Amino acid sequence: MRCCFLLPSVLGACLILSGCGLPLIKEDVELSHSLADEANPLDDLCFQTEAELDTQAAWQPYNLWQRVIDSYALEFEDNKRIQQQLKWYKKHPDYIYRVSVRGTPYLYYIVDQLDQRSMPAELAFLPIVESAFDPFAYSPGRASGMWQIIPGTGKMLGLKQSWWYDGRRDVVASTDAALVYLDKLQRQFDGDWLLALAAYNSGGGTVRKAIRKNKKKGKPTDYWSLDLPRETKDYVPRLLALATLMREAHEHDIELPHVANEAHFAVVDVQGQIDLAQAAELAELEMQEFYRLNPAFNRWATDPEGPHTLVLPIDKHHQFGDRLKELPAESRIKWQRHTIKSGETLSHIANKYGVSVATLQSVNRIKGHNIRAGKALLVPMASKGASFYSHSADQRLVKKQASGGKNGRNKVQHRVVKGDSFWSLSRRYGVSSSAIAKWNNMAPRDTLRLGQSLVIWTQASDSSLASTQAETGQGEQFIRKLNYRVRSGDSLSRIASKFSVSINDIVRWNSLNSKSYLQPGQRLVLYVDVKSGRG
């Protein structure tokens, strides 16, 4: 059964959450092509096509796509770089349709904001270039959300990032922040939107440096003449190619989903923390649909410290508000009473119940970390099982960690120890740093935490890193890093036998020549299964 999200009435206006226009640093944000064939569970939600809307044509406002096209404002001449990008898009009409469907819930809000700010309507396609309209997109450069904003920049733009919530994925807040910054950039570059777009991608400093370089050489300083990073050279043509393709969709047999020129959602202030499952139930929404509009929440509830806003379909928010008024404030969250045992710490209790230490401190008005055995703590609890919150940070991690199990690969559960890095793990397991990061919903530049559990998929032929079962199951491995000092009489063969590893592994882990002799006192790095009892 197809779940359609096109809403026929405008019942209220959307709140606008403001940010500040501070520099947005862009790193490694080229996601749209790489995401072209990547499955997104939210794509199971779909929208009405034009054929399904023929009977409604008499009262429907004109298609939102046409509103966008009628408001084009970027000035440019066609060239080879644009045609190269256009050629790729024309070869992938299914991709164009898929990302258009994915962006349907957000498109009206973005277009309306562009109109209110007198900004070019073509910028509505920028989330396709940035993230393929995926609000959960996360790039190797640590950029997140539809608009691909990195953590530090998000903070500067006023986008809150906490254990509970990441404003970089907030549909409304991130859109406002991105548009504020884009507008600031075009003013910095004297109204040149192509230079502003280039700066959005590679940073204003990079663009200004290229301009200074051309000025010294007496060359033109327009976007097309600048010596910019390769990704930035493709970035602006990609947006312009999209704008061209959308305008000429019928000529290229490109099918677009019908998007009505009307608001799709409203922003509701719930004025306090609420369980997401309960919120979805009050709004009569499936969790998939709820997460599509509220991708910013990392856990099973909203952030207790705010923001306390939810994005809901325009025809659901009045009903939701009425039902919320009837629900006592203390019933919005399920509570567990925990009696502190001797030896327990706030960290232990927080881990047990899946909440943050800061939450326990706030709820129980605890300053510092001192707690007393025998005292009771109130702990907020999810009303449903973990899997019900299908797009929480934990569930996204579970799905991502399972994604590498293809082509007969072996799964290894690695516990991070001192000295570990993505680079060292990539050398040890014979896989790339980027692959390890991707399997664990991280970026290669993220910091590993001591004790953190990583899933690593190795090649099936690597017998020393055999498949790891769940930590409580049979045949599990507890791989640990060991610094071994070579003793008199040691050889690669003897050490390999002693620790139940292969000679090839020792050679690979230490960048050795298999024919070289070991020297007494020489230090080797070994990765051994401590549960085997060897060594």
C-alpha positions as CSV (number, residue, x, y, z in Angstrom):
1,M,0.0,0.0,0.0
2,R,1.4,3.4,-1.0
3,C,1.3,6.1,1.7
4,C,0.6,9.5,0.0
5,F,1.6,12.7,1.7
6,L,0.1,15.4,-0.5
7,L,-2.1,17.6,1.7
8,P,-5.1,19.5,0.3
9,S,-5.6,22.4,2.6
10,V,-3.7,25.3,4.2
11,L,-4.7,25.5,7.8
12,G,-1.9,27.5,9.3
13,A,1.5,29.2,8.8
14,C,4.8,27.7,9.6
15,L,7.1,29.2,12.3
16,I,10.4,30.5,11.1
17,L,13.3,29.7,13.4
18,S,16.1,32.2,13.0
19,G,19.8,31.7,13.0
20,C,22.7,34.0,12.6
21,G,24.7,34.6,9.4
22,L,28.2,33.4,10.4
23,P,30.6,31.6,8.1
24,L,29.7,28.1,6.9
25,I,32.7,25.9,6.4
26,K,32.0,23.2,3.8
27,E,34.1,20.1,3.6
28,D,33.5,16.9,1.5
29,V,29.9,17.6,0.9
30,E,29.5,16.0,-2.5
31,L,26.8,13.5,-1.7
32,S,24.1,13.7,-4.3
33,H,25.8,11.4,-6.9
34,S,27.1,9.0,-4.3
35,L,23.6,8.7,-2.8
36,A,21.9,8.2,-6.2
37,D,21.6,4.4,-5.7
38,E,21.6,4.3,-1.9
39,A,18.3,3.0,-0.5
40,N,16.6,5.2,2.0
41,P,13.8,3.7,4.1
42,L,11.9,7.0,4.1
43,D,11.6,6.6,0.3
44,D,8.9,4.1,1.0
45,L,6.6,7.1,1.7
46,C,5.5,8.4,-1.7
47,F,3.3,11.1,-3.1
48,Q,0.5,11.5,-5.6
49,T,1.4,11.8,-9.3
50,E,-0.2,14.1,-11.8
51,A,-2.3,11.3,-13.1
52,E,-3.7,10.7,-9.6
53,L,-4.6,14.3,-9.3
54,D,-6.5,14.9,-12.6
55,T,-9.8,15.0,-10.8
56,Q,-8.5,17.7,-8.4
57,A,-7.1,20.0,-11.1
58,A,-10.1,22.3,-11.0
59,W,-9.3,23.6,-7.5
60,Q,-5.5,22.9,-7.2
61,P,-3.2,25.8,-7.3
62,Y,-0.6,25.4,-10.0
63,N,2.3,23.0,-9.5
64,L,5.0,24.1,-7.2
65,W,7.6,23.1,-9.8
66,Q,6.2,25.7,-12.2
67,R,6.3,28.3,-9.4
68,V,10.0,27.6,-9.0
69,I,10.7,27.7,-12.7
70,D,8.8,31.0,-13.1
71,S,10.9,32.5,-10.4
72,Y,14.3,31.6,-11.8
73,A,16.8,34.5,-11.3
74,L,20.3,33.2,-11.9
75,E,22.0,34.6,-14.9
76,F,24.4,32.3,-16.8
77,E,25.3,31.1,-20.2
78,D,25.3,27.4,-21.1
79,N,28.8,25.8,-21.4
80,K,30.6,22.5,-21.4
81,R,30.8,22.1,-17.7
82,I,27.0,22.5,-17.3
83,Q,26.4,20.1,-20.2
84,Q,28.6,17.5,-18.6
85,Q,26.4,17.6,-15.4
86,L,23.2,17.7,-17.4
87,K,24.3,14.6,-19.3
88,W,24.6,12.7,-16.1
89,Y,21.2,13.8,-14.8
90,K,19.5,12.9,-18.2
91,K,21.0,9.4,-18.0
92,H,19.5,8.9,-14.5
93,P,15.8,10.0,-14.7
94,D,14.9,7.5,-11.9
95,Y,17.3,9.4,-9.6
96,I,15.7,12.7,-10.4
97,Y,12.2,11.3,-9.6
98,R,13.4,9.7,-6.4
99,V,15.1,12.7,-4.9
100,S,12.2,14.9,-6.0
101,V,9.8,12.6,-4.1
102,R,12.1,12.6,-1.1
103,G,12.2,16.4,-1.1
104,T,8.4,16.9,-1.6
105,P,7.6,17.5,2.1
106,Y,10.2,20.3,2.4
107,L,10.0,21.9,-1.0
108,Y,7.2,24.3,-0.4
109,Y,8.7,25.7,2.8
110,I,12.1,26.2,1.1
111,V,10.5,27.9,-2.0
112,D,8.4,30.1,0.2
113,Q,11.4,31.2,2.3
114,L,13.3,32.0,-0.8
115,D,10.4,34.1,-2.1
116,Q,10.1,35.9,1.2
117,R,13.8,36.7,1.2
118,S,13.9,37.6,-2.6
119,M,16.5,34.9,-3.3
120,P,16.8,33.0,-6.6
121,A,14.3,30.1,-6.7
122,E,17.0,27.8,-8.2
123,L,18.5,27.6,-4.7
124,A,15.5,25.2,-3.9
125,F,17.5,22.5,-5.8
126,L,20.6,23.0,-3.6
127,P,19.6,20.2,-1.2
128,I,19.6,17.8,-4.1
129,V,23.2,18.8,-4.9
130,E,24.2,18.7,-1.2
131,S,22.4,15.6,0.1
132,A,20.0,14.2,-2.4
133,F,17.3,15.7,-0.1
134,D,18.2,13.2,2.6
135,P,17.8,14.9,6.0
136,F,19.9,12.0,7.6
137,A,22.8,12.4,5.2
138,Y,26.2,12.4,6.8
139,S,29.4,13.1,4.8
140,P,33.0,12.2,5.3
141,G,33.6,15.8,6.2
142,R,31.2,15.5,9.2
143,A,28.5,17.5,7.4
144,S,25.0,16.6,8.3
145,G,21.4,17.2,7.1
146,M,19.8,18.3,3.9
147,W,22.1,21.4,3.8
148,Q,25.2,19.6,4.9
149,I,26.5,21.7,7.9
150,I,29.5,20.6,9.9
151,P,29.3,20.6,13.8
152,G,31.4,23.8,14.4
153,T,29.6,25.8,11.8
154,G,26.2,24.5,13.1
155,K,27.0,25.9,16.5
156,M,28.1,29.3,15.1
157,L,24.8,29.4,13.2
158,G,22.8,28.8,16.3
159,L,21.9,25.2,15.5
160,K,21.8,23.3,18.8
161,Q,23.5,19.9,18.8
162,S,23.0,17.7,21.9
163,W,22.7,14.1,22.9
164,W,19.0,14.4,22.2
165,Y,18.8,16.7,19.2
166,D,20.8,17.9,16.2
167,G,19.6,21.1,14.7
168,R,21.6,20.5,11.5
169,R,19.0,18.0,10.6
170,D,16.0,20.1,11.7
171,V,14.0,20.8,8.6
172,V,13.1,24.4,9.5
173,A,16.1,25.5,11.6
174,S,18.7,24.2,9.1
175,T,16.9,25.7,6.1
176,D,16.8,29.1,7.8
177,A,20.5,28.9,8.8
178,A,21.5,27.9,5.2
179,L,19.5,30.7,3.6
180,V,20.7,33.3,6.0
181,Y,24.3,32.3,5.2
182,L,23.8,32.2,1.4
183,D,22.2,35.6,1.5
184,K,25.2,36.9,3.4
185,L,27.6,35.4,0.9
186,Q,26.0,37.0,-2.1
187,R,26.3,40.4,-0.4
188,Q,29.9,39.7,0.3
189,F,30.5,39.0,-3.4
190,D,28.5,42.0,-4.6
191,G,25.4,40.1,-5.6
192,D,27.2,37.5,-7.6
193,W,25.2,34.3,-6.7
194,L,27.6,32.0,-8.6
195,L,30.5,33.1,-6.4
196,A,28.2,32.8,-3.3
197,L,27.4,29.2,-4.2
198,A,31.1,28.5,-4.8
199,A,31.8,29.9,-1.3
200,Y,29.0,27.9,0.3
201,N,30.8,24.8,-1.0
202,S,34.4,25.6,-0.5
203,G,34.4,28.5,1.9
204,G,34.6,32.2,1.3
205,G,38.3,32.3,1.9
206,T,39.0,29.9,-0.9
207,V,37.0,31.9,-3.3
208,R,38.5,35.2,-2.3
209,K,42.0,33.7,-2.6
210,A,41.2,32.6,-6.2
211,I,39.9,36.1,-7.0
212,R,43.1,37.7,-5.7
213,K,45.2,35.3,-7.7
214,N,43.3,36.1,-10.9
215,K,43.5,39.9,-10.3
216,K,47.3,39.7,-9.9
217,K,47.5,37.9,-13.3
218,G,45.1,40.3,-14.9
219,K,42.5,37.6,-15.5
220,P,38.7,37.8,-15.1
221,T,37.3,37.2,-11.6
222,D,34.0,35.6,-12.5
223,Y,33.2,32.1,-11.2
224,W,34.0,30.4,-14.6
225,S,37.5,31.9,-14.7
226,L,38.6,31.1,-11.2
227,D,41.0,28.3,-10.3
228,L,38.9,26.5,-7.6
229,P,39.0,23.0,-6.1
230,R,37.7,20.4,-8.5
231,E,34.6,19.7,-6.4
232,T,33.7,23.4,-6.4
233,K,34.2,23.5,-10.2
234,D,31.5,20.8,-10.5
235,Y,29.3,22.1,-7.7
236,V,27.8,25.2,-9.3
237,P,27.4,23.6,-12.8
238,R,25.6,20.8,-11.1
239,L,23.0,23.2,-9.6
240,L,22.6,25.0,-12.9
241,A,22.2,21.7,-14.8
242,L,19.4,20.7,-12.4
243,A,17.7,24.1,-12.9
244,T,18.0,23.6,-16.7
245,L,16.7,20.0,-16.5
246,M,13.7,20.9,-14.3
247,R,12.7,23.6,-16.8
248,E,13.0,21.2,-19.7
249,A,11.7,18.1,-17.9
250,H,9.1,17.3,-20.5
251,E,11.6,17.6,-23.4
252,H,13.9,15.0,-21.7
253,D,11.1,12.7,-20.6
254,I,11.8,13.4,-16.9
255,E,8.9,12.5,-14.7
256,L,8.4,14.7,-11.6
257,P,6.0,14.0,-8.8
258,H,3.2,16.5,-8.5
259,V,3.8,19.0,-5.7
260,A,0.9,21.3,-4.8
261,N,1.8,25.0,-4.3
262,E,0.7,25.0,-0.7
263,A,2.1,24.4,2.8
264,H,2.7,20.8,3.7
265,F,3.5,21.2,7.4
266,A,3.1,23.4,10.4
267,V,5.5,23.8,13.4
268,V,3.9,23.1,16.8
269,D,5.3,24.2,20.1
270,V,4.7,21.4,22.6
271,Q,6.2,23.4,25.5
272,G,8.1,20.5,27.1
273,Q,9.7,17.2,26.5
274,I,7.5,14.5,24.9
275,D,8.0,10.9,23.9
276,L,8.2,10.7,20.1
277,A,6.1,7.6,19.9
278,Q,3.4,9.3,22.0
279,A,3.6,12.4,19.8
280,A,3.2,10.3,16.6
281,E,0.2,8.6,18.1
282,L,-1.5,11.9,19.0
283,A,-1.0,13.1,15.5
284,E,-2.0,9.7,14.0
285,L,1.2,9.3,12.1
286,E,3.3,6.3,11.4
287,M,6.8,6.6,12.8
288,Q,8.3,6.7,9.3
289,E,6.2,9.7,8.4
290,F,6.9,11.3,11.7
291,Y,10.7,11.0,11.3
292,R,10.5,12.3,7.7
293,L,9.3,15.6,9.2
294,N,11.3,15.4,12.4
295,P,14.7,14.0,11.5
296,A,16.6,16.1,14.1
297,F,15.8,13.9,17.2
298,N,18.6,11.5,18.2
299,R,16.7,9.6,20.9
300,W,13.2,8.5,21.8
301,A,12.1,11.9,23.0
302,T,12.6,15.6,22.4
303,D,15.4,17.3,24.2
304,P,14.3,18.1,27.8
305,E,16.1,21.5,27.4
306,G,14.4,22.3,24.1
307,P,13.7,23.1,21.4
308,H,10.2,21.9,22.1
309,T,8.8,22.1,18.5
310,L,7.5,19.4,16.3
311,V,6.9,19.5,12.5
312,L,3.5,18.0,11.6
313,P,1.4,17.7,8.5
314,I,-0.7,20.7,8.0
315,D,-4.0,18.7,8.3
316,K,-2.8,17.1,11.6
317,H,-1.6,19.9,13.8
318,H,-4.9,21.1,15.1
319,Q,-6.0,17.6,16.0
320,F,-2.6,17.1,17.7
321,G,-2.9,20.3,19.6
322,D,-6.4,19.5,20.9
323,R,-5.2,16.0,22.1
324,L,-2.1,17.4,23.7
325,K,-4.1,19.8,25.8
326,E,-6.0,16.8,27.3
327,L,-2.8,15.0,28.2
328,P,-1.3,15.9,31.6
329,A,2.2,17.2,31.4
330,E,3.6,14.5,33.6
331,S,2.1,11.9,31.2
332,R,4.1,13.0,28.2
333,I,7.1,10.9,29.4
334,K,7.2,7.5,31.1
335,W,9.1,7.6,34.4
336,Q,11.1,4.9,36.2
337,R,12.1,5.1,39.9
338,H,15.6,3.9,40.5
339,T,17.1,3.2,43.9
340,I,20.8,3.9,43.9
341,K,22.9,0.9,44.8
342,S,26.3,0.9,46.5
343,G,29.1,1.5,43.9
344,E,26.8,2.9,41.2
345,T,27.6,6.2,39.5
346,L,25.5,8.5,37.4
347,S,27.2,7.2,34.3
348,H,26.4,3.6,35.2
349,I,22.7,4.5,35.7
350,A,22.5,6.6,32.6
351,N,24.0,3.8,30.5
352,K,21.6,1.3,32.0
353,Y,18.5,3.3,31.0
354,G,19.8,4.8,27.8
355,V,19.7,8.5,28.9
356,S,22.4,11.1,29.3
357,V,24.1,12.0,32.6
358,A,23.0,15.6,32.0
359,T,19.4,14.4,31.9
360,L,19.6,12.6,35.2
361,Q,21.2,15.7,36.7
362,S,18.6,18.0,35.4
363,V,15.5,15.9,36.2
364,N,16.8,15.1,39.7
365,R,18.3,18.6,40.4
366,I,21.7,17.1,41.0
367,K,24.8,19.4,40.9
368,G,28.0,17.5,40.1
369,H,28.3,13.7,40.1
370,N,28.0,12.8,43.8
371,I,25.1,10.5,44.5
372,R,24.2,8.4,47.7
373,A,23.3,4.8,47.9
374,G,19.7,4.2,49.0
375,K,18.4,7.5,47.5
376,A,16.0,7.3,44.6
377,L,16.3,8.9,41.1
378,L,13.6,9.6,38.6
379,V,14.6,8.3,35.1
380,P,12.7,9.2,31.9
381,M,11.9,6.0,29.9
382,A,10.9,5.3,26.4
383,S,7.3,4.1,26.1
384,K,8.1,1.6,23.3
385,G,11.0,-0.8,22.5
386,A,14.2,0.6,21.0
387,S,13.4,-0.7,17.5
388,F,10.1,1.3,17.4
389,Y,12.2,4.5,17.2
390,S,13.5,3.4,13.9
391,H,15.5,6.5,13.1
392,S,17.0,7.2,16.5
393,A,20.8,7.5,16.6
394,D,21.1,4.0,18.0
395,Q,18.9,2.4,15.4
396,R,20.6,4.2,12.6
397,L,23.9,2.9,13.9
398,V,22.5,-0.7,14.0
399,K,21.4,-0.5,10.4
400,K,24.6,1.0,9.2
401,Q,26.7,-1.5,11.0
402,A,24.8,-4.3,9.3
403,S,25.2,-2.7,5.9
404,G,28.7,-4.1,5.3
405,G,27.7,-7.7,5.5
406,K,28.0,-8.5,1.8
407,N,30.0,-10.7,-0.5
408,G,30.7,-13.2,2.3
409,R,32.5,-10.7,4.5
410,N,33.3,-11.5,8.1
411,K,32.1,-9.3,11.0
412,V,34.5,-8.3,13.7
413,Q,33.4,-6.5,16.9
414,H,36.4,-4.3,17.9
415,R,36.6,-2.5,21.2
416,V,38.6,0.7,20.9
417,V,41.8,0.9,23.0
418,K,44.3,3.6,23.6
419,G,46.2,4.4,20.4
420,D,43.5,3.2,18.0
421,S,42.7,5.4,15.1
422,F,40.8,4.8,11.9
423,W,44.2,4.7,10.1
424,S,45.6,2.1,12.4
425,L,42.5,0.0,12.2
426,S,42.4,0.2,8.5
427,R,46.0,-1.2,8.3
428,R,45.2,-3.9,10.8
429,Y,42.0,-5.2,9.2
430,G,42.9,-4.5,5.6
431,V,40.0,-2.2,4.8
432,S,39.8,1.5,4.2
433,S,39.4,4.1,6.9
434,S,36.3,5.5,5.2
435,A,34.7,2.1,5.1
436,I,35.2,1.6,8.8
437,A,33.8,5.1,9.5
438,K,30.8,4.5,7.2
439,W,29.9,1.1,8.8
440,N,29.8,2.9,12.2
441,N,27.9,6.0,11.1
442,M,30.9,8.2,11.6
443,A,33.3,10.2,9.5
444,P,37.1,9.4,9.2
445,R,37.8,12.6,11.1
446,D,35.6,11.8,14.1
447,T,37.4,10.9,17.3
448,L,37.2,7.4,18.6
449,R,36.3,6.9,22.3
450,L,38.0,4.4,24.6
451,G,35.8,1.4,25.0
452,Q,33.7,2.3,21.9
453,S,32.4,-0.8,20.1
454,L,33.1,-0.7,16.3
455,V,31.8,-3.2,13.7
456,I,34.4,-3.9,11.0
457,W,33.7,-6.2,8.0
458,T,36.8,-8.0,6.7
459,Q,37.4,-10.1,3.6
460,A,36.2,-13.7,3.9
461,S,39.7,-14.9,3.1
462,D,41.1,-13.3,6.3
463,S,41.0,-16.2,8.6
464,S,42.6,-14.5,11.5
465,L,39.7,-12.1,11.7
466,A,36.8,-14.6,11.6
467,S,33.2,-13.7,12.0
468,T,32.3,-12.4,15.4
469,Q,29.1,-13.3,17.0
470,A,27.1,-11.1,19.4
471,E,29.0,-10.4,22.6
472,T,27.1,-13.0,24.6
473,G,27.0,-15.6,21.8
474,Q,29.1,-18.6,20.9
475,G,32.3,-18.2,19.0
476,E,32.8,-14.6,20.0
477,Q,36.2,-12.9,19.8
478,F,37.5,-10.2,22.2
479,I,40.2,-8.7,20.0
480,R,42.7,-6.6,21.9
481,K,45.8,-4.7,21.0
482,L,49.0,-6.1,22.5
483,N,52.5,-4.5,22.5
484,Y,54.9,-7.4,22.4
485,R,58.7,-7.1,23.0
486,V,60.7,-9.6,21.0
487,R,62.7,-12.1,23.1
488,S,65.8,-14.0,22.3
489,G,64.9,-17.0,20.1
490,D,61.6,-15.5,18.9
491,S,60.7,-15.9,15.3
492,L,57.6,-14.8,13.4
493,S,56.5,-18.4,13.3
494,R,56.9,-18.9,17.1
495,I,55.1,-15.6,17.9
496,A,52.3,-16.5,15.5
497,S,51.8,-19.9,17.1
498,K,51.9,-18.5,20.6
499,F,49.2,-15.9,20.0
500,S,47.1,-17.9,17.5
501,V,47.5,-15.4,14.7
502,S,49.0,-15.8,11.2
503,I,52.5,-14.7,10.2
504,N,51.0,-12.7,7.4
505,D,49.0,-10.7,10.0
506,I,52.1,-9.9,12.1
507,V,53.9,-8.8,8.9
508,R,50.9,-6.6,7.8
509,W,50.3,-5.1,11.3
510,N,53.9,-4.1,11.6
511,S,54.9,-3.4,8.0
512,L,57.6,-6.0,8.1
513,N,59.4,-8.0,5.5
514,S,58.5,-11.7,6.0
515,K,62.1,-12.7,5.3
516,S,63.6,-10.3,7.8
517,Y,65.0,-11.4,11.2
518,L,63.5,-10.2,14.4
519,Q,65.8,-8.5,16.9
520,P,65.6,-9.0,20.7
521,G,64.0,-6.0,22.3
522,Q,62.1,-5.1,19.0
523,R,58.5,-4.1,19.7
524,L,55.6,-5.6,17.7
525,V,52.0,-4.7,17.7
526,L,49.7,-7.7,17.9
527,Y,45.9,-8.1,17.8
528,V,44.9,-11.2,19.7
529,D,41.7,-12.8,20.9
530,V,42.1,-12.5,24.7
531,K,39.3,-15.0,25.3
532,S,41.3,-17.8,23.7
533,G,43.6,-17.7,26.8
534,R,46.8,-17.5,24.6
535,G,49.7,-15.2,25.4
